[in-house]
Amino acid sequence: MSQYDVIVIGSGIGGLVTATQLAAKGIKVLVLERYLIPGGSAGYFEREGYRFDVGASMIFGFGTQGTTNLLTRALDAVDVSIETIPDSVQIHYHLPDNLDLKVHREYDKFLDELYVRFPNEEKGIKQFYDECWKVFNCLNTMELLSLEEVRYLTRVFFQHPLACLGLVKYLPLNVGDIARKHIKNPELLKFIDMECYCWSVVPAEKTPMINAGMVFSDRHYGGINYPKGGVGQIALKLVEGLEKHGGQIQYQARVTEIVTKGNCAIAVKLADGTEYQAQRIVSNATRWDTFEKLIPQPKPKKEEKWQHNYKQSPSFLSLHLGVEAKVLPPTTECHHIMLENWANLETEQGTIFVSIPTLLDPSLAPEGYHIVHAFTPSYIDHWKGISEQQYEYKKEEAAGRIIERLETIFPGIDAGLDYMEIGTPRTHRRFLGRDNGTYGPIPRRKLMGLLSMPFNRTSIKNLYCVGDSTFPGQGLNAVAFSGFSCAHRIATDLGY
Ligand SMILES: Cc1cc2nc3c(=O)[nH]c(=O)nc-3n(C[C@H](O)[C@H](O)[C@H](O)COP(=O)(O)OP(=O)(O)OC[C@H]3O[C@@H](n4cnc5c(N)ncnc54)[C@H](O)[C@@H]3O)c2cc1C
């Protein structure tokens, strides 16, 4: 007899959306989380009166209309909600050759800034971003559930035939294909690369058009909205909803093995030796952790093929800073991207991402101070094979370089520092339980859009994956999509 209908390994947003969706249907769910609190990359930590977001701060999916507002919907489904604060600008870009512009929530205002910089490309800019809207409008008409469920697909097709055909057209395409069709200016094409890189960690050529349709349009539709009390609230509220609906979560419960019988997952084993059985098992760990560490049998062929197409993206070097408020001019925006030289777009510690959530929610820092999260892509290899002393020195040195670069957009930030915590790929690996601290999978070469990204079922019977190494990829709203679809698939398989 199984003790649970479903066990979810990990309480990232992907895992929690799966668990809450199932619990809302009356399915008996247990979530096992290795860390002390839920959320994974969307978690938080507190130091000296500051509450820092571990990773994500630019949050999509909190809109009030349409069908793509998946965080709002996930919370609603288990009778909880979060107050959010709208952000009027998604990103303030500080790019080479003084390419300085803001992505305003108002679509036309954003386009106007681009037209001023690229007057000869006005038509192409409009055509490119309007084409992204076509993708979004298709997605935003239908309930987003499991694309592995034939009855659902048939129903959606008959309800929205044009939207479905639209999506089928864009599924194998990447942003670069569409951008080059409309735009010729090399600097503008570089800008589109950065528009993609800052969430997909690959340039336009390798970024699927479906994801771009969501990101480039939803920022002007549902908008970017910050959860009051910090990003950690999303996971905490989902856990509250899970428990309200009879689900359970255990912390400090590290799964060390997914037990299989033949080719079927039947149970999980924890580090302390406890074993739990369930009819279905879901892994919210990355595919590398799931298939190389948790399953004793050789990796299924399908996973080898997947690894042939996808590799690990870099992790991040993160600076969590407490800064005197007077350092930031009153017109400062919450999110910034900076790069001095296009050649460094994808290099180790090249592009810098900055989030200052206290500009939206001052309660996250002591009065008179801000939190600043500055992070930049970094590979674990850069931090391996050195002594602890060298590691500490290297961290300080790298942090110093980032602060020096930040001085160009926030003069006086160094002198205004009150607190600093430095995280490296090793920190991400340790606290987030992600292989090499990776942000997630990226294509090894140009692939056909999202066609080779796996859905939730795996080659092992009764084992499912959810989160950023499943369709449609990284980002909180994306992993929420994966959670909705995973729960839908499992509920159907269990006969609900
Ligand atoms: C620095 C940074 C900035 C980001 N910024 C943004 C942003 O602004 N906007 C945005 O939308 N996205 C952003 N992201 C991406 C986003 O945070 C992730 O894509 C998303 O949170 C991943 O969710 P997930 O459910 O796939 O998994 P994770 O968040 O990785 O959660 C997996 C959970 O499983 C647990 N776990 C793993 N293995 C085990 C085990 N063996 N036993 C028990 N538990 C286990 C982990 O502890 C973790 O809690 C950012 C990410 C980072 C790192």
The ligand as an SDF file (V2000), in Angstrom:
LIG
                    3D

 53 58  0  0  0  0  0  0  0  0999 V2000
   20.3080   34.5410   -9.3680 C   0  0  0  0  0  0  0  0  0  0  0  0
   18.9990   34.1580  -10.0190 C   0  0  0  0  0  0  0  0  0  0  0  0
   18.1510   35.1680  -10.4650 C   0  0  0  0  0  0  0  0  0  0  0  0
   16.9310   34.8390  -11.0660 C   0  0  0  0  0  0  0  0  0  0  0  0
   16.0910   35.8500  -11.4430 N   0  0  0  0  0  0  0  0  0  0  0  0
   14.8530   35.5400  -11.9090 C   0  0  0  0  0  0  0  0  0  0  0  0
   13.8890   36.5620  -12.1150 C   0  0  0  0  0  0  0  0  0  0  0  0
   14.1530   37.7400  -11.8750 O   0  0  0  0  0  0  0  0  0  0  0  0
   12.6530   36.1960  -12.5770 N   0  0  0  0  0  0  0  0  0  0  0  0
   12.3030   34.8820  -12.7840 C   0  0  0  0  0  0  0  0  0  0  0  0
   11.1560   34.5970  -13.1560 O   0  0  0  0  0  0  0  0  0  0  0  0
   13.2190   33.9040  -12.5880 N   0  0  0  0  0  0  0  0  0  0  0  0
   14.4600   34.1920  -12.1430 C   0  0  0  0  0  0  0  0  0  0  0  0
   15.3600   33.1930  -11.8730 N   0  0  0  0  0  0  0  0  0  0  0  0
   15.0110   31.8020  -12.2600 C   0  0  0  0  0  0  0  0  0  0  0  0
   14.0270   31.1490  -11.3140 C   0  0  0  0  0  0  0  0  0  0  0  0
   14.3230   31.5060   -9.9860 O   0  0  0  0  0  0  0  0  0  0  0  0
   14.1010   29.6470  -11.5080 C   0  0  0  0  0  0  0  0  0  0  0  0
   13.9630   29.3040  -12.8800 O   0  0  0  0  0  0  0  0  0  0  0  0
   13.0130   28.9100  -10.7330 C   0  0  0  0  0  0  0  0  0  0  0  0
   12.8840   29.4210   -9.4220 O   0  0  0  0  0  0  0  0  0  0  0  0
   13.3510   27.4260  -10.6880 C   0  0  0  0  0  0  0  0  0  0  0  0
   12.3160   26.7590  -10.0120 O   0  0  0  0  0  0  0  0  0  0  0  0
   12.2540   25.1960   -9.9220 P   0  0  0  0  0  0  0  0  0  0  0  0
   10.9400   24.8300   -9.3370 O   0  0  0  0  0  0  0  0  0  0  0  0
   12.5840   24.5850  -11.2340 O   0  0  0  0  0  0  0  0  0  0  0  0
   13.4500   24.6990   -8.9900 O   0  0  0  0  0  0  0  0  0  0  0  0
   14.3300   25.2290   -7.7830 P   0  0  0  0  0  0  0  0  0  0  0  0
   14.0310   26.6330   -7.4540 O   0  0  0  0  0  0  0  0  0  0  0  0
   15.7160   24.8340   -8.0920 O   0  0  0  0  0  0  0  0  0  0  0  0
   13.8070   24.3530   -6.5630 O   0  0  0  0  0  0  0  0  0  0  0  0
   14.1110   23.0000   -6.4130 C   0  0  0  0  0  0  0  0  0  0  0  0
   13.9330   22.6320   -4.9490 C   0  0  0  0  0  0  0  0  0  0  0  0
   14.1970   21.2410   -4.8040 O   0  0  0  0  0  0  0  0  0  0  0  0
   14.9580   21.0360   -3.6370 C   0  0  0  0  0  0  0  0  0  0  0  0
   15.7050   19.7850   -3.8220 N   0  0  0  0  0  0  0  0  0  0  0  0
   16.6190   19.5000   -4.7860 C   0  0  0  0  0  0  0  0  0  0  0  0
   17.0920   18.2430   -4.6470 N   0  0  0  0  0  0  0  0  0  0  0  0
   16.4480   17.7250   -3.5760 C   0  0  0  0  0  0  0  0  0  0  0  0
   16.5220   16.4600   -2.9190 C   0  0  0  0  0  0  0  0  0  0  0  0
   17.3530   15.4850   -3.3390 N   0  0  0  0  0  0  0  0  0  0  0  0
   15.7240   16.2430   -1.8460 N   0  0  0  0  0  0  0  0  0  0  0  0
   14.8710   17.2060   -1.4070 C   0  0  0  0  0  0  0  0  0  0  0  0
   14.7960   18.4200   -1.9750 N   0  0  0  0  0  0  0  0  0  0  0  0
   15.5610   18.6890   -3.0520 C   0  0  0  0  0  0  0  0  0  0  0  0
   15.8510   22.2530   -3.5650 C   0  0  0  0  0  0  0  0  0  0  0  0
   16.3370   22.4640   -2.2470 O   0  0  0  0  0  0  0  0  0  0  0  0
   14.8910   23.3620   -4.0210 C   0  0  0  0  0  0  0  0  0  0  0  0
   14.1630   23.9070   -2.9640 O   0  0  0  0  0  0  0  0  0  0  0  0
   16.5670   33.4810  -11.2450 C   0  0  0  0  0  0  0  0  0  0  0  0
   17.4130   32.4670  -10.7830 C   0  0  0  0  0  0  0  0  0  0  0  0
   18.6070   32.7920  -10.1520 C   0  0  0  0  0  0  0  0  0  0  0  0
   19.4830   31.6900   -9.6220 C   0  0  0  0  0  0  0  0  0  0  0  0
  1  2  1  0
  2  3  1  0
  2 52  2  0
  3  4  2  0
  4  5  1  0
  4 50  1  0
  5  6  2  0
  6  7  1  0
  6 13  1  0
  7  8  2  0
  7  9  1  0
  9 10  1  0
 10 11  2  0
 10 12  1  0
 12 13  2  0
 13 14  1  0
 14 15  1  0
 14 50  1  0
 15 16  1  0
 16 17  1  0
 16 18  1  0
 18 19  1  0
 18 20  1  0
 20 21  1  0
 20 22  1  0
 22 23  1  0
 23 24  1  0
 24 25  2  0
 24 26  1  0
 24 27  1  0
 27 28  1  0
 28 29  2  0
 28 30  1  0
 28 31  1  0
 31 32  1  0
 32 33  1  0
 33 34  1  0
 33 48  1  0
 34 35  1  0
 35 36  1  0
 35 46  1  0
 36 37  1  0
 36 45  1  0
 37 38  2  0
 38 39  1  0
 39 40  1  0
 39 45  2  0
 40 41  1  0
 40 42  2  0
 42 43  1  0
 43 44  2  0
 44 45  1  0
 46 47  1  0
 46 48  1  0
 48 49  1  0
 50 51  2  0
 51 52  1  0
 52 53  1  0
M  END
$$$$
